[in-house]
């Protein structure tokens, strides 16, 4: 008689703190992952041989969380699982998304190549969907923000990205798409992950013997909502899944196990009362508040007192940019007899490639919703290819009879339709500052030299202003006119400006740095124009015969 097939519990557990910069680094994700890993071993009877831990913490079993290694292990887990096995994925870290997909991020993440430097949820979903495992379980504590909400990228969407096509599966994520997943300094964990481990340890049990998935999800969701609400934050975990029967996650130990790892003992010994604000804690809260108020993160120099103060300060910086532009063009013109540099102060709607500027701010930054100037659209006619069928009746002649037959022709036609597209930025009617953009334009009488422009503009927003600098260049049109080339739009500097007095010197240094880059840009663009015209025979002595 054949023996029964031994079922396995397979897991990949991931926690990422280090994202390469202090602004986006997280604090407790490695703690979350390591505590969850140990909870599976000690509470849920997982065999460590069937588990892989990725963490940038100190756990002796942890591998470095590189996204290609993570994808490889998730694929192996899913593809190697049999119909008797279950598979589990846990991730604590940053998440984001674009128009195509949602992503889990590691240190390799680069915002300009999201899909090539991140873990795509679509691929993870495919691995899980194709797996033969009898049950597929996933937990995401993605996008920790901290109590001040100072960190964090866009949360992946549970509704769109975390649903898989399988008979038995469940996904529990830390928060809604529009929320942050919060951390707690007292426990040094994400709130969601803390209650997840606490629940698996036996706190979520409703019968005193086992912890079922239904028990765990209700416990984690209710506890997370309750604690974050008391802390003055909003975080609502989200669950999706399909199952038949009750899935047992862990079994309650009869008594506390003193042999547990320290990270689990600390969670077991902690209580909700230690985490909640209470009448006994004002002194501690005073200390924490004073630390925050006296910390390095101080935006007072970047946030104006009111609208009048903001416009006054922008006007002062605008004058500085005006003087700087005139000085730069004068300095160049004094050294050159071959071309001219002109400085011109203008409004944002008259800037070269205004539409490209609007698209950049709308599509590539997080600031379009706070800009005080308005984006405007225009109607354009687009053409879509469609296949049309034409039917023609023709006589068909046979022996002693004739009949009609149909002849079908197919052809592709361009069908026009109108679309609203982003056309640019305009200053609001009645806005007190209109001309606030400096255009340095380099030009020559020779078509061997393109016209090049450096734009430096102050963009007012709800709290202050941004400084944006970009380069543009012309191309030769059919009538041999110099036309601004959309492909040449090149942003070189974009950041919030400070309203402190010392910032004026810093602003000038930033503009001088961009100006040096602009001179290099002119040189390279001129070389490229000359090489192109030379290859086309527009330079004397150039042979057009192929070698």
VENHURA-V981656 format. One record per residue. N is the residue number from 1. RES is the residue in one letter. PSI is psi as a letter, one per 40 degrees, with the letter a starting at -180 (NA if undefined). OMEGA is omega as a letter, one per 30 degrees, with the letter a starting at -180 (none if undefined). D_LAST is the distance of its C-alpha to the last C-alpha in Angstrom with 2 decimals. Layout:
n = (N & N)
res = (RES & RES)
psi = (PSI & PSI)
omega = (OMEGA & OMEGA)
d_last = (D_LAST & D_LAST)
//
This chain:
n = (1 & 2 & 3 & 4 & 5 & 6 & 7 & 8 & 9 & 10 & 11 & 12 & 13 & 14 & 15 & 16 & 17 & 18 & 19 & 20 & 21 & 22 & 23 & 24 & 25 & 26 & 27 & 28 & 29 & 30 & 31 & 32 & 33 & 34 & 35 & 36 & 37 & 38 & 39 & 40 & 41 & 42 & 43 & 44 & 45 & 46 & 47 & 48 & 49 & 50 & 51 & 52 & 53 & 54 & 55 & 56 & 57 & 58 & 59 & 60 & 61 & 62 & 63 & 64 & 65 & 66 & 67 & 68 & 69 & 70 & 71 & 72 & 73 & 74 & 75 & 76 & 77 & 78 & 79 & 80 & 81 & 82 & 83 & 84 & 85 & 86 & 87 & 88 & 89 & 90 & 91 & 92 & 93 & 94 & 95 & 96 & 97 & 98 & 99 & 100 & 101 & 102 & 103 & 104 & 105 & 106 & 107 & 108 & 109 & 110 & 111 & 112 & 113 & 114 & 115 & 116 & 117 & 118 & 119 & 120 & 121 & 122 & 123 & 124 & 125 & 126 & 127 & 128 & 129 & 130 & 131 & 132 & 133 & 134 & 135 & 136 & 137 & 138 & 139 & 140 & 141 & 142 & 143 & 144 & 145 & 146 & 147 & 148 & 149 & 150 & 151 & 152 & 153 & 154 & 155 & 156 & 157 & 158 & 159 & 160 & 161 & 162 & 163 & 164 & 165 & 166 & 167 & 168 & 169 & 170 & 171 & 172 & 173 & 174 & 175 & 176 & 177 & 178 & 179 & 180 & 181 & 182 & 183 & 184 & 185 & 186 & 187 & 188 & 189 & 190 & 191 & 192 & 193 & 194 & 195 & 196 & 197 & 198 & 199 & 200 & 201 & 202 & 203 & 204 & 205 & 206 & 207 & 208 & 209 & 210 & 211 & 212 & 213 & 214 & 215 & 216 & 217 & 218 & 219 & 220 & 221 & 222 & 223 & 224 & 225 & 226 & 227 & 228 & 229 & 230 & 231 & 232 & 233 & 234 & 235 & 236 & 237 & 238 & 239 & 240 & 241 & 242 & 243 & 244 & 245 & 246 & 247 & 248 & 249 & 250 & 251 & 252 & 253 & 254 & 255 & 256 & 257 & 258 & 259 & 260 & 261 & 262 & 263 & 264 & 265 & 266 & 267 & 268 & 269 & 270 & 271 & 272 & 273 & 274 & 275 & 276 & 277 & 278 & 279 & 280 & 281 & 282 & 283 & 284 & 285 & 286 & 287 & 288 & 289 & 290 & 291 & 292 & 293 & 294 & 295 & 296 & 297 & 298 & 299 & 300 & 301 & 302 & 303 & 304 & 305 & 306 & 307 & 308 & 309 & 310 & 311 & 312 & 313 & 314 & 315 & 316 & 317 & 318 & 319 & 320 & 321 & 322 & 323 & 324 & 325 & 326 & 327 & 328 & 329 & 330 & 331 & 332 & 333 & 334 & 335 & 336 & 337 & 338 & 339 & 340 & 341 & 342 & 343 & 344 & 345 & 346 & 347 & 348 & 349 & 350 & 351 & 352 & 353 & 354 & 355 & 356 & 357 & 358 & 359 & 360 & 361 & 362 & 363 & 364 & 365 & 366 & 367 & 368 & 369 & 370 & 371 & 372 & 373 & 374 & 375 & 376 & 377 & 378 & 379 & 380 & 381 & 382 & 383 & 384 & 385 & 386 & 387 & 388 & 389 & 390 & 391 & 392 & 393 & 394 & 395 & 396 & 397 & 398 & 399 & 400 & 401 & 402 & 403 & 404 & 405 & 406 & 407 & 408 & 409 & 410 & 411 & 412 & 413 & 414 & 415 & 416 & 417 & 418 & 419 & 420 & 421 & 422 & 423 & 424 & 425 & 426 & 427 & 428 & 429 & 430 & 431 & 432 & 433 & 434 & 435 & 436 & 437 & 438 & 439 & 440 & 441 & 442 & 443 & 444 & 445 & 446 & 447 & 448 & 449 & 450 & 451 & 452 & 453 & 454 & 455 & 456 & 457 & 458 & 459 & 460 & 461 & 462 & 463 & 464 & 465 & 466 & 467 & 468 & 469 & 470 & 471 & 472 & 473 & 474 & 475 & 476 & 477 & 478 & 479 & 480 & 481 & 482 & 483 & 484 & 485 & 486 & 487 & 488 & 489 & 490 & 491 & 492 & 493 & 494 & 495 & 496 & 497 & 498 & 499 & 500 & 501 & 502 & 503 & 504 & 505 & 506 & 507 & 508 & 509 & 510 & 511 & 512 & 513 & 514 & 515 & 516 & 517 & 518 & 519 & 520 & 521 & 522 & 523 & 524 & 525 & 526 & 527 & 528 & 529 & 530 & 531 & 532 & 533 & 534 & 535 & 536 & 537 & 538 & 539 & 540 & 541 & 542 & 543 & 544 & 545 & 546 & 547)
res = (X & X & X & X & X & X & X & X & X & X & X & X & X & X & X & X & X & X & X & X & X & X & X & X & X & X & X & X & X & X & X & X & X & X & X & X & X & X & X & X & X & X & X & X & X & X & X & X & X & X & X & X & X & X & X & X & X & X & X & X & X & X & X & X & X & X & X & X & X & X & X & X & X & X & X & X & X & X & X & X & X & X & X & X & X & X & X & X & X & X & X & X & X & X & X & X & X & X & X & X & X & X & X & X & X & X & X & X & X & X & X & X & X & X & X & X & X & X & X & X & X & X & X & X & X & X & X & X & X & X & X & X & X & X & X & X & X & X & X & X & X & X & X & X & X & X & X & X & X & X & X & X & X & X & X & X & X & X & X & X & X & X & X & X & X & X & X & X & X & X & X & X & X & X & X & X & X & X & X & X & X & X & X & X & X & X & X & X & X & X & X & X & X & X & X & X & X & X & X & X & X & X & X & X & X & X & X & X & X & X & X & X & X & X & X & X & X & X & X & X & X & X & X & X & X & X & X & X & X & X & X & X & X & X & X & X & X & X & X & X & X & X & X & X & X & X & X & X & X & X & X & X & X & X & X & X & X & X & X & X & X & X & X & X & X & X & X & X & X & X & X & X & X & X & X & X & X & X & X & X & X & X & X & X & X & X & X & X & X & X & X & X & X & X & X & X & X & X & X & X & X & X & X & X & X & X & X & X & X & X & X & X & X & X & X & X & X & X & X & X & X & X & X & X & X & X & X & X & X & X & X & X & X & X & X & X & X & X & X & X & X & X & X & X & X & X & X & X & X & X & X & X & X & X & X & X & X & X & X & X & X & X & X & X & X & X & X & X & X & X & X & X & X & X & X & X & X & X & X & X & X & X & X & X & X & X & X & X & X & X & X & X & X & X & X & X & X & X & X & X & X & X & X & X & X & X & X & X & X & X & X & X & X & X & X & X & X & X & X & X & X & X & X & X & X & X & X & X & X & X & X & X & X & X & X & X & X & X & X & X & X & X & X & X & X & X & X & X & X & X & X & X & X & X & X & X & X & X & X & X & X & X & X & X & X & X & X & X & X & X & X & X & X & X & X & X & X & X & X & X & X & X & X & X & X & X & X & X & X & X & X & X & X & X & X & X & X & X & X & X & X & X & X & X & X & X & X & X & X & X & X & X & X & X & X & X & X & X & X & X & X & X & X & X & X & X & X & X & X & X & X & X & X & X & X & X & X & X & X & X & X & X & X & X & X & X & X)
psi = (h & i & i & i & h & h & i & i & h & i & i & h & h & h & h & h & d & h & e & e & i & d & d & e & i & i & d & e & d & d & d & d & d & d & d & d & d & d & d & d & d & d & d & e & f & i & h & d & d & e & i & h & h & h & i & f & a & e & h & d & e & i & i & h & g & h & d & d & d & d & d & d & d & d & d & d & d & d & d & e & i & i & e & e & i & i & i & h & h & h & h & h & a & i & i & a & i & a & e & d & i & i & i & h & i & a & d & e & h & h & d & e & g & d & d & e & e & i & h & h & d & d & d & d & d & d & d & d & d & e & i & e & i & d & i & h & h & h & h & h & g & h & f & h & e & i & d & e & f & e & i & i & a & h & i & i & h & d & d & d & d & e & h & i & g & i & d & h & i & i & h & h & i & d & i & i & d & e & i & i & h & i & i & h & d & d & e & f & i & i & d & d & d & d & d & d & d & d & d & d & e & e & d & e & i & e & e & e & d & i & h & i & d & d & d & d & d & d & d & d & d & d & d & d & d & d & d & d & d & d & e & e & i & h & h & h & i & h & i & i & i & h & i & h & a & h & h & h & d & i & i & h & i & d & i & h & h & e & e & i & i & d & d & d & d & d & d & d & e & i & i & d & d & d & d & i & h & i & d & e & e & d & d & d & d & d & d & d & d & d & d & d & d & e & i & d & g & h & e & d & e & e & h & i & d & a & d & d & d & d & d & d & d & d & d & d & d & d & d & d & d & d & d & d & d & d & d & d & d & d & d & d & d & e & e & i & e & d & i & i & h & i & h & h & h & i & i & d & e & e & i & h & f & d & d & d & d & d & d & d & d & d & d & e & i & e & e & d & e & e & h & d & i & i & i & i & i & i & h & i & h & i & h & h & h & i & h & i & h & h & h & h & h & i & i & h & h & a & h & e & i & i & i & i & i & h & h & h & i & h & i & h & i & h & h & i & i & i & i & h & i & h & e & a & i & i & h & i & h & e & h & d & h & c & h & e & h & h & h & h & h & h & i & i & e & h & e & e & h & i & h & i & i & h & h & h & i & h & h & i & a & d & e & b & i & i & h & h & h & i & i & i & i & i & i & h & i & d & e & f & i & h & h & h & h & d & e & e & h & h & h & d & h & h & i & i & i & i & e & i & d & e & d & d & d & d & d & d & d & d & d & d & d & d & d & d & d & d & d & d & d & d & d & d & d & d & d & d & d & d & d & d & d & d & d & e & e & e & h & h & e & h & h & e & h & h & NA)
omega = (a & l & l & l & l & l & a & l & a & a & l & a & a & l & a & l & a & l & l & l & a & a & a & l & l & a & a & a & l & l & l & a & a & l & l & l & a & l & l & a & a & a & a & l & l & l & a & l & l & a & l & l & l & a & l & l & a & a & a & a & a & l & l & a & l & a & l & l & l & l & a & a & l & l & a & l & a & a & a & a & l & a & l & a & l & a & a & l & l & l & l & a & l & l & l & l & l & a & a & a & l & a & l & a & l & a & a & a & l & a & a & l & a & a & a & a & a & l & a & l & l & l & l & l & l & l & a & a & a & a & l & a & a & l & a & a & a & l & a & l & a & l & l & a & a & a & a & a & a & a & l & l & l & l & l & a & l & a & a & a & a & l & l & a & a & a & l & a & l & l & l & a & a & a & l & a & a & a & l & l & a & l & l & a & a & a & a & l & l & a & a & a & l & a & l & l & l & l & l & a & l & a & a & a & l & a & l & a & a & l & l & l & l & l & a & a & l & l & a & a & a & a & a & l & a & a & a & l & l & l & l & a & l & l & a & l & a & a & l & l & l & l & l & a & a & l & l & l & a & l & a & l & a & l & a & a & a & l & l & l & a & a & l & l & l & l & a & a & a & l & l & a & l & a & a & l & a & l & a & a & a & a & l & l & l & a & l & a & l & l & l & a & a & a & a & a & a & a & a & l & a & a & a & a & l & a & a & l & l & a & l & a & l & l & l & l & l & l & l & l & l & l & l & a & l & l & a & a & l & a & l & a & l & a & a & l & a & a & a & l & a & l & a & l & a & l & a & a & l & l & l & l & l & l & l & l & l & l & l & a & a & a & a & a & l & a & a & a & a & a & a & l & a & l & l & a & l & a & l & l & l & l & l & l & l & l & l & l & l & a & l & l & l & l & l & a & l & a & l & l & l & a & l & l & a & l & a & l & l & l & l & l & l & a & a & l & a & l & l & a & l & a & l & l & l & l & l & l & l & a & a & l & l & l & a & a & l & l & l & a & l & a & a & l & a & l & l & a & l & l & a & a & l & l & l & a & l & a & a & l & a & a & a & a & l & l & l & l & l & l & l & a & a & l & a & l & a & l & a & l & l & a & l & a & a & a & a & a & a & a & a & a & l & a & l & l & l & l & l & a & a & a & a & l & l & l & l & l & l & l & l & l & l & l & l & l & a & l & l & l & l & a & a & l & l & l & a & l & a & l & a & a & l & a & l & l & a & l & a & l & a & l & l & l & l & l & none)
d_last = (79.98 & 76.59 & 76.50 & 75.35 & 71.78 & 71.63 & 69.97 & 67.72 & 67.03 & 63.39 & 62.16 & 59.20 & 60.40 & 58.10 & 58.87 & 56.37 & 57.49 & 54.49 & 51.75 & 50.31 & 52.11 & 55.74 & 55.45 & 54.56 & 56.19 & 59.21 & 62.39 & 64.14 & 61.72 & 61.75 & 65.58 & 65.47 & 63.33 & 65.33 & 68.66 & 67.58 & 66.38 & 69.77 & 71.65 & 70.11 & 71.14 & 74.66 & 75.71 & 73.74 & 73.80 & 70.03 & 68.97 & 66.57 & 64.71 & 63.61 & 62.46 & 59.50 & 59.91 & 57.01 & 58.18 & 57.28 & 61.02 & 63.05 & 64.05 & 63.86 & 62.43 & 59.71 & 55.99 & 53.56 & 52.70 & 48.92 & 47.91 & 45.93 & 48.94 & 51.29 & 49.37 & 49.33 & 53.10 & 53.93 & 51.95 & 53.71 & 57.09 & 56.61 & 55.16 & 57.71 & 60.75 & 63.07 & 65.43 & 68.13 & 66.21 & 65.76 & 62.76 & 62.76 & 60.21 & 61.23 & 58.96 & 59.97 & 57.39 & 55.24 & 54.05 & 51.84 & 50.15 & 47.49 & 47.28 & 46.31 & 48.58 & 50.99 & 50.16 & 52.05 & 50.60 & 50.23 & 48.95 & 45.33 & 45.69 & 43.19 & 43.97 & 40.38 & 39.71 & 43.22 & 42.48 & 40.24 & 42.70 & 46.10 & 48.33 & 48.08 & 51.46 & 49.99 & 48.85 & 52.23 & 53.99 & 52.03 & 53.01 & 56.64 & 56.74 & 55.45 & 57.78 & 60.83 & 63.04 & 66.38 & 66.21 & 63.41 & 64.41 & 62.38 & 63.36 & 61.20 & 62.37 & 59.20 & 58.75 & 61.53 & 62.10 & 65.06 & 68.21 & 66.58 & 63.64 & 61.28 & 58.90 & 57.30 & 54.48 & 54.95 & 57.07 & 55.69 & 57.45 & 59.94 & 60.33 & 56.63 & 55.23 & 58.08 & 59.46 & 58.68 & 59.57 & 62.08 & 65.74 & 66.92 & 65.11 & 65.80 & 63.86 & 65.69 & 63.79 & 65.14 & 65.02 & 64.10 & 60.61 & 61.69 & 63.65 & 63.13 & 64.24 & 66.56 & 67.42 & 70.80 & 71.22 & 74.63 & 73.44 & 69.86 & 68.50 & 67.16 & 70.20 & 68.88 & 68.09 & 71.42 & 73.39 & 71.27 & 72.29 & 75.81 & 76.11 & 74.91 & 77.45 & 80.22 & 80.74 & 79.39 & 81.79 & 84.31 & 86.40 & 86.54 & 84.95 & 81.34 & 78.50 & 77.01 & 73.72 & 75.70 & 77.87 & 74.90 & 72.96 & 76.09 & 77.03 & 73.59 & 73.17 & 76.71 & 76.72 & 73.32 & 74.31 & 77.72 & 76.62 & 73.69 & 75.96 & 78.56 & 75.92 & 74.99 & 71.69 & 70.60 & 69.04 & 69.56 & 68.18 & 66.82 & 67.48 & 66.01 & 66.67 & 68.35 & 70.88 & 73.88 & 76.79 & 76.98 & 74.33 & 75.93 & 73.76 & 76.20 & 79.84 & 82.21 & 83.38 & 87.19 & 87.06 & 84.64 & 82.66 & 82.79 & 80.16 & 77.49 & 74.49 & 75.17 & 72.68 & 74.73 & 78.09 & 77.12 & 76.32 & 79.51 & 81.68 & 80.24 & 82.02 & 81.21 & 83.76 & 81.71 & 78.67 & 80.37 & 81.50 & 85.26 & 88.19 & 88.09 & 84.51 & 84.44 & 84.23 & 81.17 & 79.57 & 80.39 & 78.59 & 75.50 & 75.42 & 75.83 & 73.01 & 70.72 & 71.86 & 71.33 & 68.05 & 64.59 & 63.57 & 64.86 & 63.29 & 65.86 & 63.41 & 61.03 & 63.68 & 65.37 & 69.12 & 68.92 & 66.85 & 68.07 & 67.31 & 63.81 & 63.02 & 64.49 & 62.36 & 59.17 & 59.99 & 60.35 & 56.99 & 55.42 & 56.68 & 55.14 & 51.70 & 52.13 & 52.97 & 50.12 & 47.54 & 48.90 & 48.88 & 45.27 & 43.98 & 46.19 & 44.98 & 41.32 & 42.06 & 44.00 & 40.98 & 38.22 & 37.72 & 34.36 & 35.35 & 38.56 & 40.10 & 42.86 & 45.47 & 47.17 & 49.87 & 49.81 & 51.07 & 49.28 & 48.76 & 46.82 & 44.34 & 40.63 & 39.78 & 43.46 & 42.88 & 40.52 & 43.24 & 45.83 & 43.79 & 43.19 & 46.90 & 47.94 & 45.62 & 44.69 & 47.95 & 51.65 & 52.88 & 52.57 & 56.23 & 57.60 & 55.63 & 58.07 & 55.63 & 54.96 & 51.94 & 51.66 & 50.09 & 48.87 & 48.70 & 45.33 & 44.56 & 42.56 & 41.54 & 42.04 & 40.91 & 43.92 & 44.47 & 46.98 & 48.90 & 50.14 & 52.93 & 53.78 & 56.90 & 56.41 & 59.05 & 58.92 & 60.73 & 62.38 & 65.05 & 67.98 & 66.85 & 64.34 & 63.36 & 60.94 & 57.84 & 55.58 & 51.84 & 49.92 & 46.61 & 44.67 & 42.27 & 40.86 & 41.86 & 41.36 & 44.82 & 45.35 & 47.53 & 48.40 & 47.96 & 49.21 & 46.48 & 46.74 & 45.99 & 46.88 & 49.73 & 52.57 & 55.46 & 58.78 & 60.97 & 63.35 & 61.48 & 62.60 & 59.17 & 56.47 & 54.05 & 53.15 & 49.33 & 47.43 & 44.00 & 42.06 & 39.29 & 36.54 & 35.05 & 33.22 & 32.90 & 29.10 & 26.98 & 24.64 & 27.54 & 28.94 & 32.68 & 34.03 & 37.53 & 39.89 & 42.89 & 46.03 & 48.78 & 52.16 & 52.90 & 56.64 & 57.88 & 61.30 & 62.09 & 59.96 & 56.37 & 52.78 & 50.24 & 46.76 & 43.67 & 40.28 & 36.99 & 35.17 & 32.14 & 31.08 & 28.17 & 27.42 & 29.28 & 28.69 & 30.93 & 29.09 & 32.01 & 31.94 & 33.18 & 34.22 & 31.83 & 33.89 & 31.33 & 31.79 & 35.51 & 36.10 & 39.67 & 40.29 & 44.07 & 46.82 & 50.36 & 54.01 & 55.39 & 58.59 & 61.35 & 62.73 & 62.90 & 60.84 & 57.95 & 57.16 & 55.91 & 53.96 & 52.45 & 51.29 & 49.67 & 47.85 & 46.63 & 45.55 & 43.53 & 41.80 & 41.26 & 39.39 & 37.17 & 36.64 & 35.37 & 32.86 & 31.93 & 31.32 & 29.04 & 26.89 & 26.84 & 25.89 & 22.94 & 21.81 & 22.33 & 20.43 & 17.37 & 17.48 & 17.97 & 15.26 & 12.67 & 14.35 & 14.21 & 17.88 & 17.72 & 17.89 & 15.06 & 12.33 & 9.43 & 9.00 & 6.28 & 3.80 & 0.00)
//
